[in-house]
Amino acid sequence: MHRFKFIVLTLLAFIPLTMFAQETTTEAPQEIKPPKQEKNKIPFKDRIYVGGNLGLQFGNETYIDISPLVGYKFTEKITAGAGVTYIYYRYKSSYINYNTNIYGGRVFGRYFFIPSLFAHAEVELLNMELFNTNKNEYYRKNILSPFVGGGYIQRIGNNSGIYLMLLYNLNDSAESPYSNPIVRIGFNIGL
């Protein structure tokens, strides 16, 4: 029995040394690092932007244009989006009192050469009222207008800005509501 106690005490004496040895010989836990993000990768919330343009004219000719848009930044240089357009037009004179509603949508793409200078391409489809001189009556028709051009954006912060565009309508016809060149001033606000 005496020998049994000696063996147990000897084993108990080595346990703290073994535990201490395990602590000192194991490596310290490695710091967990987040996955590496690619350089120039834009977070999703910074890719979406909203904006558009507003046009107002009052007098004998009243023109109200409300054209909001939503865009998506694919890269720092390439963006694309879609928008809707509503135009109220009224012409009033001593002989004529005419008003109409024009509405439709558009898709666009932009390529930025430098952060503030871009090329712009757009296709717009508008439903508008036209006059048939043969039947002496008004009718509605869809008018497709492809635009090309460019613009300048003055940045206000990282995701917002005011832009000025000069566009050319490739379908400049008598039915088109635009005459070349088309100048647009608008804004973008990042979400």
PyMOL commands that place a pseudoatom at each C-alpha (Angstrom):
pseudoatom trace, name=CA, resn=MET, resi=1, chain=A, elem=C, hetatm=0, pos=[0.000, 0.000, 0.000]
pseudoatom trace, name=CA, resn=HIS, resi=2, chain=A, elem=C, hetatm=0, pos=[2.876, 2.274, 0.783]
pseudoatom trace, name=CA, resn=ARG, resi=3, chain=A, elem=C, hetatm=0, pos=[4.281, 1.670, -2.643]
pseudoatom trace, name=CA, resn=PHE, resi=4, chain=A, elem=C, hetatm=0, pos=[0.905, 2.442, -4.244]
pseudoatom trace, name=CA, resn=LYS, resi=5, chain=A, elem=C, hetatm=0, pos=[0.789, 5.851, -2.511]
pseudoatom trace, name=CA, resn=PHE, resi=6, chain=A, elem=C, hetatm=0, pos=[4.302, 6.621, -3.736]
pseudoatom trace, name=CA, resn=ILE, resi=7, chain=A, elem=C, hetatm=0, pos=[3.333, 5.897, -7.367]
pseudoatom trace, name=CA, resn=VAL, resi=8, chain=A, elem=C, hetatm=0, pos=[0.133, 7.988, -7.152]
pseudoatom trace, name=CA, resn=LEU, resi=9, chain=A, elem=C, hetatm=0, pos=[1.987, 10.927, -5.592]
pseudoatom trace, name=CA, resn=THR, resi=10, chain=A, elem=C, hetatm=0, pos=[4.693, 10.715, -8.229]
pseudoatom trace, name=CA, resn=LEU, resi=11, chain=A, elem=C, hetatm=0, pos=[2.115, 10.721, -11.016]
pseudoatom trace, name=CA, resn=LEU, resi=12, chain=A, elem=C, hetatm=0, pos=[0.254, 13.635, -9.440]
pseudoatom trace, name=CA, resn=ALA, resi=13, chain=A, elem=C, hetatm=0, pos=[3.523, 15.568, -9.262]
pseudoatom trace, name=CA, resn=PHE, resi=14, chain=A, elem=C, hetatm=0, pos=[4.042, 15.180, -13.033]
pseudoatom trace, name=CA, resn=ILE, resi=15, chain=A, elem=C, hetatm=0, pos=[0.527, 16.290, -14.009]
pseudoatom trace, name=CA, resn=PRO, resi=16, chain=A, elem=C, hetatm=0, pos=[1.146, 20.028, -13.435]
pseudoatom trace, name=CA, resn=LEU, resi=17, chain=A, elem=C, hetatm=0, pos=[4.430, 19.796, -15.349]
pseudoatom trace, name=CA, resn=THR, resi=18, chain=A, elem=C, hetatm=0, pos=[2.679, 18.067, -18.223]
pseudoatom trace, name=CA, resn=MET, resi=19, chain=A, elem=C, hetatm=0, pos=[-0.054, 20.670, -18.303]
pseudoatom trace, name=CA, resn=PHE, resi=20, chain=A, elem=C, hetatm=0, pos=[2.479, 23.487, -18.183]
pseudoatom trace, name=CA, resn=ALA, resi=21, chain=A, elem=C, hetatm=0, pos=[4.479, 21.854, -20.959]
pseudoatom trace, name=CA, resn=GLN, resi=22, chain=A, elem=C, hetatm=0, pos=[1.396, 21.611, -23.143]
pseudoatom trace, name=CA, resn=GLU, resi=23, chain=A, elem=C, hetatm=0, pos=[0.667, 25.297, -22.734]
pseudoatom trace, name=CA, resn=THR, resi=24, chain=A, elem=C, hetatm=0, pos=[4.157, 26.396, -23.638]
pseudoatom trace, name=CA, resn=THR, resi=25, chain=A, elem=C, hetatm=0, pos=[4.691, 24.063, -26.557]
pseudoatom trace, name=CA, resn=THR, resi=26, chain=A, elem=C, hetatm=0, pos=[1.461, 24.750, -28.414]
pseudoatom trace, name=CA, resn=GLU, resi=27, chain=A, elem=C, hetatm=0, pos=[1.326, 27.650, -30.823]
pseudoatom trace, name=CA, resn=ALA, resi=28, chain=A, elem=C, hetatm=0, pos=[-0.719, 30.704, -29.986]
pseudoatom trace, name=CA, resn=PRO, resi=29, chain=A, elem=C, hetatm=0, pos=[-4.060, 30.763, -31.802]
pseudoatom trace, name=CA, resn=GLN, resi=30, chain=A, elem=C, hetatm=0, pos=[-3.830, 32.461, -35.161]
pseudoatom trace, name=CA, resn=GLU, resi=31, chain=A, elem=C, hetatm=0, pos=[-5.701, 35.710, -35.644]
pseudoatom trace, name=CA, resn=ILE, resi=32, chain=A, elem=C, hetatm=0, pos=[-8.716, 35.217, -37.890]
pseudoatom trace, name=CA, resn=LYS, resi=33, chain=A, elem=C, hetatm=0, pos=[-8.396, 37.443, -40.933]
pseudoatom trace, name=CA, resn=PRO, resi=34, chain=A, elem=C, hetatm=0, pos=[-11.326, 38.448, -43.105]
pseudoatom trace, name=CA, resn=PRO, resi=35, chain=A, elem=C, hetatm=0, pos=[-11.177, 37.242, -46.703]
pseudoatom trace, name=CA, resn=LYS, resi=36, chain=A, elem=C, hetatm=0, pos=[-9.137, 39.506, -48.924]
pseudoatom trace, name=CA, resn=GLN, resi=37, chain=A, elem=C, hetatm=0, pos=[-11.258, 41.897, -50.975]
pseudoatom trace, name=CA, resn=GLU, resi=38, chain=A, elem=C, hetatm=0, pos=[-10.262, 42.760, -54.480]
pseudoatom trace, name=CA, resn=LYS, resi=39, chain=A, elem=C, hetatm=0, pos=[-8.838, 46.190, -54.985]
pseudoatom trace, name=CA, resn=ASN, resi=40, chain=A, elem=C, hetatm=0, pos=[-11.294, 48.660, -56.536]
pseudoatom trace, name=CA, resn=LYS, resi=41, chain=A, elem=C, hetatm=0, pos=[-14.241, 46.381, -55.719]
pseudoatom trace, name=CA, resn=ILE, resi=42, chain=A, elem=C, hetatm=0, pos=[-17.333, 48.541, -55.201]
pseudoatom trace, name=CA, resn=PRO, resi=43, chain=A, elem=C, hetatm=0, pos=[-19.657, 47.483, -52.369]
pseudoatom trace, name=CA, resn=PHE, resi=44, chain=A, elem=C, hetatm=0, pos=[-23.191, 46.657, -53.559]
pseudoatom trace, name=CA, resn=LYS, resi=45, chain=A, elem=C, hetatm=0, pos=[-24.830, 49.564, -51.720]
pseudoatom trace, name=CA, resn=ASP, resi=46, chain=A, elem=C, hetatm=0, pos=[-22.486, 51.983, -53.516]
pseudoatom trace, name=CA, resn=ARG, resi=47, chain=A, elem=C, hetatm=0, pos=[-23.362, 50.541, -56.941]
pseudoatom trace, name=CA, resn=ILE, resi=48, chain=A, elem=C, hetatm=0, pos=[-26.976, 51.764, -57.020]
pseudoatom trace, name=CA, resn=TYR, resi=49, chain=A, elem=C, hetatm=0, pos=[-27.851, 55.383, -57.748]
pseudoatom trace, name=CA, resn=VAL, resi=50, chain=A, elem=C, hetatm=0, pos=[-31.020, 57.327, -58.485]
pseudoatom trace, name=CA, resn=GLY, resi=51, chain=A, elem=C, hetatm=0, pos=[-31.537, 60.648, -60.189]
pseudoatom trace, name=CA, resn=GLY, resi=52, chain=A, elem=C, hetatm=0, pos=[-32.939, 62.126, -63.334]
pseudoatom trace, name=CA, resn=ASN, resi=53, chain=A, elem=C, hetatm=0, pos=[-33.871, 65.478, -64.743]
pseudoatom trace, name=CA, resn=LEU, resi=54, chain=A, elem=C, hetatm=0, pos=[-36.686, 67.977, -64.460]
pseudoatom trace, name=CA, resn=GLY, resi=55, chain=A, elem=C, hetatm=0, pos=[-37.658, 70.426, -67.181]
pseudoatom trace, name=CA, resn=LEU, resi=56, chain=A, elem=C, hetatm=0, pos=[-39.979, 73.388, -66.733]
pseudoatom trace, name=CA, resn=GLN, resi=57, chain=A, elem=C, hetatm=0, pos=[-41.191, 76.089, -69.114]
pseudoatom trace, name=CA, resn=PHE, resi=58, chain=A, elem=C, hetatm=0, pos=[-44.220, 78.331, -68.652]
pseudoatom trace, name=CA, resn=GLY, resi=59, chain=A, elem=C, hetatm=0, pos=[-45.958, 80.867, -70.859]
pseudoatom trace, name=CA, resn=ASN, resi=60, chain=A, elem=C, hetatm=0, pos=[-47.820, 80.407, -74.155]
pseudoatom trace, name=CA, resn=GLU, resi=61, chain=A, elem=C, hetatm=0, pos=[-45.985, 77.103, -74.346]
pseudoatom trace, name=CA, resn=THR, resi=62, chain=A, elem=C, hetatm=0, pos=[-46.007, 75.099, -71.120]
pseudoatom trace, name=CA, resn=TYR, resi=63, chain=A, elem=C, hetatm=0, pos=[-43.570, 72.211, -70.892]
pseudoatom trace, name=CA, resn=ILE, resi=64, chain=A, elem=C, hetatm=0, pos=[-43.154, 70.057, -67.777]
pseudoatom trace, name=CA, resn=ASP, resi=65, chain=A, elem=C, hetatm=0, pos=[-40.739, 67.109, -68.007]
pseudoatom trace, name=CA, resn=ILE, resi=66, chain=A, elem=C, hetatm=0, pos=[-40.269, 64.691, -65.090]
pseudoatom trace, name=CA, resn=SER, resi=67, chain=A, elem=C, hetatm=0, pos=[-37.745, 61.945, -65.861]
pseudoatom trace, name=CA, resn=PRO, resi=68, chain=A, elem=C, hetatm=0, pos=[-36.483, 59.885, -62.886]
pseudoatom trace, name=CA, resn=LEU, resi=69, chain=A, elem=C, hetatm=0, pos=[-33.901, 57.137, -63.363]
pseudoatom trace, name=CA, resn=VAL, resi=70, chain=A, elem=C, hetatm=0, pos=[-32.207, 54.268, -61.521]
pseudoatom trace, name=CA, resn=GLY, resi=71, chain=A, elem=C, hetatm=0, pos=[-28.663, 53.251, -62.400]
pseudoatom trace, name=CA, resn=TYR, resi=72, chain=A, elem=C, hetatm=0, pos=[-26.201, 50.506, -61.543]
pseudoatom trace, name=CA, resn=LYS, resi=73, chain=A, elem=C, hetatm=0, pos=[-22.411, 50.854, -61.455]
pseudoatom trace, name=CA, resn=PHE, resi=74, chain=A, elem=C, hetatm=0, pos=[-20.918, 47.666, -62.955]
pseudoatom trace, name=CA, resn=THR, resi=75, chain=A, elem=C, hetatm=0, pos=[-17.359, 48.984, -62.622]
pseudoatom trace, name=CA, resn=GLU, resi=76, chain=A, elem=C, hetatm=0, pos=[-15.780, 52.372, -61.960]
pseudoatom trace, name=CA, resn=LYS, resi=77, chain=A, elem=C, hetatm=0, pos=[-16.012, 53.046, -65.714]
pseudoatom trace, name=CA, resn=ILE, resi=78, chain=A, elem=C, hetatm=0, pos=[-19.281, 51.363, -66.814]
pseudoatom trace, name=CA, resn=THR, resi=79, chain=A, elem=C, hetatm=0, pos=[-22.792, 52.189, -65.602]
pseudoatom trace, name=CA, resn=ALA, resi=80, chain=A, elem=C, hetatm=0, pos=[-26.237, 51.427, -66.994]
pseudoatom trace, name=CA, resn=GLY, resi=81, chain=A, elem=C, hetatm=0, pos=[-29.812, 51.992, -65.973]
pseudoatom trace, name=CA, resn=ALA, resi=82, chain=A, elem=C, hetatm=0, pos=[-33.420, 52.675, -66.827]
pseudoatom trace, name=CA, resn=GLY, resi=83, chain=A, elem=C, hetatm=0, pos=[-35.871, 55.474, -66.345]
pseudoatom trace, name=CA, resn=VAL, resi=84, chain=A, elem=C, hetatm=0, pos=[-39.351, 56.704, -67.068]
pseudoatom trace, name=CA, resn=THR, resi=85, chain=A, elem=C, hetatm=0, pos=[-40.419, 59.947, -68.694]
pseudoatom trace, name=CA, resn=TYR, resi=86, chain=A, elem=C, hetatm=0, pos=[-43.569, 62.007, -68.347]
pseudoatom trace, name=CA, resn=ILE, resi=87, chain=A, elem=C, hetatm=0, pos=[-44.043, 65.234, -70.296]
pseudoatom trace, name=CA, resn=TYR, resi=88, chain=A, elem=C, hetatm=0, pos=[-47.011, 67.571, -70.116]
pseudoatom trace, name=CA, resn=TYR, resi=89, chain=A, elem=C, hetatm=0, pos=[-47.183, 69.958, -73.078]
pseudoatom trace, name=CA, resn=ARG, resi=90, chain=A, elem=C, hetatm=0, pos=[-49.629, 72.800, -73.662]
pseudoatom trace, name=CA, resn=TYR, resi=91, chain=A, elem=C, hetatm=0, pos=[-49.715, 75.418, -76.393]
pseudoatom trace, name=CA, resn=LYS, resi=92, chain=A, elem=C, hetatm=0, pos=[-52.128, 78.298, -76.064]
pseudoatom trace, name=CA, resn=SER, resi=93, chain=A, elem=C, hetatm=0, pos=[-52.691, 81.174, -78.490]
pseudoatom trace, name=CA, resn=SER, resi=94, chain=A, elem=C, hetatm=0, pos=[-55.652, 83.130, -79.750]
pseudoatom trace, name=CA, resn=TYR, resi=95, chain=A, elem=C, hetatm=0, pos=[-56.341, 80.417, -82.371]
pseudoatom trace, name=CA, resn=ILE, resi=96, chain=A, elem=C, hetatm=0, pos=[-55.124, 77.220, -80.755]
pseudoatom trace, name=CA, resn=ASN, resi=97, chain=A, elem=C, hetatm=0, pos=[-55.550, 75.667, -77.336]
pseudoatom trace, name=CA, resn=TYR, resi=98, chain=A, elem=C, hetatm=0, pos=[-53.749, 72.322, -77.390]
pseudoatom trace, name=CA, resn=ASN, resi=99, chain=A, elem=C, hetatm=0, pos=[-52.451, 70.103, -74.581]
pseudoatom trace, name=CA, resn=THR, resi=100, chain=A, elem=C, hetatm=0, pos=[-51.147, 66.562, -74.436]
pseudoatom trace, name=CA, resn=ASN, resi=101, chain=A, elem=C, hetatm=0, pos=[-49.444, 63.995, -72.213]
pseudoatom trace, name=CA, resn=ILE, resi=102, chain=A, elem=C, hetatm=0, pos=[-46.336, 62.185, -73.418]
pseudoatom trace, name=CA, resn=TYR, resi=103, chain=A, elem=C, hetatm=0, pos=[-45.005, 59.182, -71.490]
pseudoatom trace, name=CA, resn=GLY, resi=104, chain=A, elem=C, hetatm=0, pos=[-42.567, 56.325, -71.889]
pseudoatom trace, name=CA, resn=GLY, resi=105, chain=A, elem=C, hetatm=0, pos=[-39.320, 54.783, -70.737]
pseudoatom trace, name=CA, resn=ARG, resi=106, chain=A, elem=C, hetatm=0, pos=[-35.658, 54.532, -71.548]
pseudoatom trace, name=CA, resn=VAL, resi=107, chain=A, elem=C, hetatm=0, pos=[-32.543, 52.427, -70.995]
pseudoatom trace, name=CA, resn=PHE, resi=108, chain=A, elem=C, hetatm=0, pos=[-29.046, 53.888, -71.053]
pseudoatom trace, name=CA, resn=GLY, resi=109, chain=A, elem=C, hetatm=0, pos=[-25.381, 53.094, -70.675]
pseudoatom trace, name=CA, resn=ARG, resi=110, chain=A, elem=C, hetatm=0, pos=[-22.397, 55.261, -69.805]
pseudoatom trace, name=CA, resn=TYR, resi=111, chain=A, elem=C, hetatm=0, pos=[-18.672, 54.782, -70.170]
pseudoatom trace, name=CA, resn=PHE, resi=112, chain=A, elem=C, hetatm=0, pos=[-16.410, 57.042, -68.091]
pseudoatom trace, name=CA, resn=PHE, resi=113, chain=A, elem=C, hetatm=0, pos=[-13.139, 58.004, -69.782]
pseudoatom trace, name=CA, resn=ILE, resi=114, chain=A, elem=C, hetatm=0, pos=[-12.064, 59.823, -66.633]
pseudoatom trace, name=CA, resn=PRO, resi=115, chain=A, elem=C, hetatm=0, pos=[-14.062, 60.163, -63.385]
pseudoatom trace, name=CA, resn=SER, resi=116, chain=A, elem=C, hetatm=0, pos=[-15.957, 63.236, -64.642]
pseudoatom trace, name=CA, resn=LEU, resi=117, chain=A, elem=C, hetatm=0, pos=[-16.177, 62.787, -68.447]
pseudoatom trace, name=CA, resn=PHE, resi=118, chain=A, elem=C, hetatm=0, pos=[-18.395, 60.109, -70.010]
pseudoatom trace, name=CA, resn=ALA, resi=119, chain=A, elem=C, hetatm=0, pos=[-19.902, 58.786, -73.244]
pseudoatom trace, name=CA, resn=HIS, resi=120, chain=A, elem=C, hetatm=0, pos=[-23.661, 58.167, -73.152]
pseudoatom trace, name=CA, resn=ALA, resi=121, chain=A, elem=C, hetatm=0, pos=[-25.924, 55.939, -75.283]
pseudoatom trace, name=CA, resn=GLU, resi=122, chain=A, elem=C, hetatm=0, pos=[-29.672, 55.662, -74.754]
pseudoatom trace, name=CA, resn=VAL, resi=123, chain=A, elem=C, hetatm=0, pos=[-32.821, 54.294, -76.328]
pseudoatom trace, name=CA, resn=GLU, resi=124, chain=A, elem=C, hetatm=0, pos=[-36.120, 55.947, -75.418]
pseudoatom trace, name=CA, resn=LEU, resi=125, chain=A, elem=C, hetatm=0, pos=[-39.645, 54.881, -76.335]
pseudoatom trace, name=CA, resn=LEU, resi=126, chain=A, elem=C, hetatm=0, pos=[-42.321, 57.565, -75.963]
pseudoatom trace, name=CA, resn=ASN, resi=127, chain=A, elem=C, hetatm=0, pos=[-46.053, 57.300, -76.529]
pseudoatom trace, name=CA, resn=MET, resi=128, chain=A, elem=C, hetatm=0, pos=[-47.304, 60.610, -77.847]
pseudoatom trace, name=CA, resn=GLU, resi=129, chain=A, elem=C, hetatm=0, pos=[-50.210, 62.239, -79.604]
pseudoatom trace, name=CA, resn=LEU, resi=130, chain=A, elem=C, hetatm=0, pos=[-49.786, 63.215, -83.252]
pseudoatom trace, name=CA, resn=PHE, resi=131, chain=A, elem=C, hetatm=0, pos=[-52.076, 64.951, -85.734]
pseudoatom trace, name=CA, resn=ASN, resi=132, chain=A, elem=C, hetatm=0, pos=[-53.254, 63.198, -88.925]
pseudoatom trace, name=CA, resn=THR, resi=133, chain=A, elem=C, hetatm=0, pos=[-53.853, 65.939, -91.501]
pseudoatom trace, name=CA, resn=ASN, resi=134, chain=A, elem=C, hetatm=0, pos=[-55.690, 63.561, -93.890]
pseudoatom trace, name=CA, resn=LYS, resi=135, chain=A, elem=C, hetatm=0, pos=[-58.304, 62.594, -91.308]
pseudoatom trace, name=CA, resn=ASN, resi=136, chain=A, elem=C, hetatm=0, pos=[-58.113, 65.883, -89.378]
pseudoatom trace, name=CA, resn=GLU, resi=137, chain=A, elem=C, hetatm=0, pos=[-57.782, 64.056, -86.050]
pseudoatom trace, name=CA, resn=TYR, resi=138, chain=A, elem=C, hetatm=0, pos=[-55.267, 63.188, -83.333]
pseudoatom trace, name=CA, resn=TYR, resi=139, chain=A, elem=C, hetatm=0, pos=[-53.903, 59.707, -82.765]
pseudoatom trace, name=CA, resn=ARG, resi=140, chain=A, elem=C, hetatm=0, pos=[-51.338, 58.176, -80.395]
pseudoatom trace, name=CA, resn=LYS, resi=141, chain=A, elem=C, hetatm=0, pos=[-48.111, 56.598, -81.623]
pseudoatom trace, name=CA, resn=ASN, resi=142, chain=A, elem=C, hetatm=0, pos=[-44.956, 55.086, -80.091]
pseudoatom trace, name=CA, resn=ILE, resi=143, chain=A, elem=C, hetatm=0, pos=[-41.799, 56.925, -81.157]
pseudoatom trace, name=CA, resn=LEU, resi=144, chain=A, elem=C, hetatm=0, pos=[-38.389, 55.256, -80.723]
pseudoatom trace, name=CA, resn=SER, resi=145, chain=A, elem=C, hetatm=0, pos=[-35.445, 57.631, -80.246]
pseudoatom trace, name=CA, resn=PRO, resi=146, chain=A, elem=C, hetatm=0, pos=[-31.846, 56.388, -80.012]
pseudoatom trace, name=CA, resn=PHE, resi=147, chain=A, elem=C, hetatm=0, pos=[-29.458, 58.965, -78.537]
pseudoatom trace, name=CA, resn=VAL, resi=148, chain=A, elem=C, hetatm=0, pos=[-25.660, 59.154, -78.544]
pseudoatom trace, name=CA, resn=GLY, resi=149, chain=A, elem=C, hetatm=0, pos=[-23.437, 61.752, -76.989]
pseudoatom trace, name=CA, resn=GLY, resi=150, chain=A, elem=C, hetatm=0, pos=[-21.459, 62.583, -73.929]
pseudoatom trace, name=CA, resn=GLY, resi=151, chain=A, elem=C, hetatm=0, pos=[-21.443, 64.504, -70.745]
pseudoatom trace, name=CA, resn=TYR, resi=152, chain=A, elem=C, hetatm=0, pos=[-19.659, 65.948, -67.780]
pseudoatom trace, name=CA, resn=ILE, resi=153, chain=A, elem=C, hetatm=0, pos=[-20.499, 65.201, -64.145]
pseudoatom trace, name=CA, resn=GLN, resi=154, chain=A, elem=C, hetatm=0, pos=[-19.503, 67.453, -61.261]
pseudoatom trace, name=CA, resn=ARG, resi=155, chain=A, elem=C, hetatm=0, pos=[-19.084, 65.109, -58.311]
pseudoatom trace, name=CA, resn=ILE, resi=156, chain=A, elem=C, hetatm=0, pos=[-20.608, 65.985, -54.958]
pseudoatom trace, name=CA, resn=GLY, resi=157, chain=A, elem=C, hetatm=0, pos=[-19.211, 63.327, -52.639]
pseudoatom trace, name=CA, resn=ASN, resi=158, chain=A, elem=C, hetatm=0, pos=[-18.393, 59.773, -53.707]
pseudoatom trace, name=CA, resn=ASN, resi=159, chain=A, elem=C, hetatm=0, pos=[-21.731, 58.715, -55.215]
pseudoatom trace, name=CA, resn=SER, resi=160, chain=A, elem=C, hetatm=0, pos=[-23.550, 61.916, -56.141]
pseudoatom trace, name=CA, resn=GLY, resi=161, chain=A, elem=C, hetatm=0, pos=[-23.236, 64.615, -58.741]
pseudoatom trace, name=CA, resn=ILE, resi=162, chain=A, elem=C, hetatm=0, pos=[-24.814, 67.052, -61.178]
pseudoatom trace, name=CA, resn=TYR, resi=163, chain=A, elem=C, hetatm=0, pos=[-24.377, 66.290, -64.869]
pseudoatom trace, name=CA, resn=LEU, resi=164, chain=A, elem=C, hetatm=0, pos=[-24.607, 68.127, -68.171]
pseudoatom trace, name=CA, resn=MET, resi=165, chain=A, elem=C, hetatm=0, pos=[-25.091, 66.069, -71.349]
pseudoatom trace, name=CA, resn=LEU, resi=166, chain=A, elem=C, hetatm=0, pos=[-25.099, 66.920, -75.036]
pseudoatom trace, name=CA, resn=LEU, resi=167, chain=A, elem=C, hetatm=0, pos=[-26.977, 64.253, -77.029]
pseudoatom trace, name=CA, resn=TYR, resi=168, chain=A, elem=C, hetatm=0, pos=[-27.814, 63.672, -80.667]
pseudoatom trace, name=CA, resn=ASN, resi=169, chain=A, elem=C, hetatm=0, pos=[-31.093, 61.989, -81.666]
pseudoatom trace, name=CA, resn=LEU, resi=170, chain=A, elem=C, hetatm=0, pos=[-30.399, 59.462, -84.429]
pseudoatom trace, name=CA, resn=ASN, resi=171, chain=A, elem=C, hetatm=0, pos=[-34.141, 59.444, -85.282]
pseudoatom trace, name=CA, resn=ASP, resi=172, chain=A, elem=C, hetatm=0, pos=[-34.555, 63.162, -85.870]
pseudoatom trace, name=CA, resn=SER, resi=173, chain=A, elem=C, hetatm=0, pos=[-37.848, 63.126, -87.765]
pseudoatom trace, name=CA, resn=ALA, resi=174, chain=A, elem=C, hetatm=0, pos=[-40.994, 65.255, -87.940]
pseudoatom trace, name=CA, resn=GLU, resi=175, chain=A, elem=C, hetatm=0, pos=[-42.657, 62.926, -85.398]
pseudoatom trace, name=CA, resn=SER, resi=176, chain=A, elem=C, hetatm=0, pos=[-39.839, 63.212, -82.850]
pseudoatom trace, name=CA, resn=PRO, resi=177, chain=A, elem=C, hetatm=0, pos=[-40.479, 65.513, -79.887]
pseudoatom trace, name=CA, resn=TYR, resi=178, chain=A, elem=C, hetatm=0, pos=[-36.796, 66.536, -79.899]
pseudoatom trace, name=CA, resn=SER, resi=179, chain=A, elem=C, hetatm=0, pos=[-34.679, 68.688, -82.169]
pseudoatom trace, name=CA, resn=ASN, resi=180, chain=A, elem=C, hetatm=0, pos=[-30.915, 68.185, -82.324]
pseudoatom trace, name=CA, resn=PRO, resi=181, chain=A, elem=C, hetatm=0, pos=[-28.811, 68.778, -80.324]
pseudoatom trace, name=CA, resn=ILE, resi=182, chain=A, elem=C, hetatm=0, pos=[-30.467, 67.860, -77.021]
pseudoatom trace, name=CA, resn=VAL, resi=183, chain=A, elem=C, hetatm=0, pos=[-29.033, 69.378, -73.836]
pseudoatom trace, name=CA, resn=ARG, resi=184, chain=A, elem=C, hetatm=0, pos=[-29.847, 67.705, -70.515]
pseudoatom trace, name=CA, resn=ILE, resi=185, chain=A, elem=C, hetatm=0, pos=[-29.019, 68.798, -67.012]
pseudoatom trace, name=CA, resn=GLY, resi=186, chain=A, elem=C, hetatm=0, pos=[-29.693, 66.318, -64.230]
pseudoatom trace, name=CA, resn=PHE, resi=187, chain=A, elem=C, hetatm=0, pos=[-28.442, 64.757, -61.036]
pseudoatom trace, name=CA, resn=ASN, resi=188, chain=A, elem=C, hetatm=0, pos=[-27.423, 61.414, -59.531]
pseudoatom trace, name=CA, resn=ILE, resi=189, chain=A, elem=C, hetatm=0, pos=[-27.639, 60.486, -55.860]
pseudoatom trace, name=CA, resn=GLY, resi=190, chain=A, elem=C, hetatm=0, pos=[-25.968, 57.333, -54.600]
pseudoatom trace, name=CA, resn=LEU, resi=191, chain=A, elem=C, hetatm=0, pos=[-27.813, 55.112, -52.170]
for i in range(1, 191): cmd.bond("trace and resi %d" % i, "trace and resi %d" % (i + 1))
show_as sticks, trace
zoom trace
